[in-house]
Amino acid sequence: MISTYIKKVSKTTLLLSLVLVICIACGCEKLDEDYGESMPVESSISETEETKLIYPEIKSFDDVMPKYFDISHFDEENYSKIYLGKKFKFNITYAGSVITVPTSYSKMQKLGWQISLHSKYGDDAVIMAGKNIEVELCNEYGNLINAVFYNASKSSKKLVKCNIVKFIIPENSLNVDESSYGQFWINGINNQSAINNVVEFFGIPSHFYRVSANHYYLDYFFSDENKRSGITVHVDPENDIILSVEFSNYD
C-alpha cells in the first residue's frame, strides 16, 4: 500500500517537473509583440566605427555658385580654406601696358600713365601713416585705371613716394558702350571670359559674396595670413560675364 502511494507521488512529481520544464523553455523565447509593425534593424557599425566616419557638412546657403564649383568647401559666410599661395605671381596686361603690383608711380609714368585731371587727388597729395587713397590714372589713349596708393610707413608721406598696392578696373569695356576702360588680360582671364573661365584659371575662390541676383564677387586670397593681397572678380551670373576686376599685393 505504501509502495502504491510512493508510485503515485513519483508520477505526480514527474508530471509537475515536466510542466515546469516546458514553462521555462517557453519563457526563454522572445514574445512576439510586433503587432504588425516592423522591428528596427540594428546597425552593423559599432559605436567606435561610427565616430570615425566623416560626413560632408555643407554650410553655405547659396544656390547659384554650386553651378560653378563645389559649395561644400564654404562655411556659412562663404569662406573656404583655399588660397592662391604665397608664391603666386601676377601676369597682367592692361590697355597695352604690362603692369606689376606692388609698383610705384614713377614706374607707371614710364609706362605712359599719369594722374588724371579728373582725379580727386593730385601728385602733391599727402597720405597719412597706415592709410591709403584711390587715384584715377590715365594714359595717352584716354584709358583709365584706378590705383590705390598705400603708406606703409609710420609717418605721413607724399602720394608719389608711396607704393601702388592695388589696381581697380571698375567696368568691363566689353559690356559698356564708349567705355574709358581698356582691355585686360590677368593670369588667363580677359574681357570675354565667362565665370567658368575664371574658375578654370584661378580655381575655387577663397570667398564669394552675393551683392544681388546678377552681381557676385569672387575673392582669391594669397593666404590665410594675407587676405588683402589677391584678385577679386565681379561677375554677373545671369549673363555669365565679368563686370569688373581688382588685383592687389601689399607685400
Salt bridges, closest charged atoms under 4 A:
ASP70 OD2 - HIS73 NE2 3.60
ASP219 OD2 - HIS207 ND1 2.80
ASP224 OD1 - LYS227 NZ 2.43
GLU225 OE1 - LYS86 NZ 3.85
GLU246 OE1 - LYS166 NZ 3.12
GLU246 OE2 - HIS234 NE2 3.21
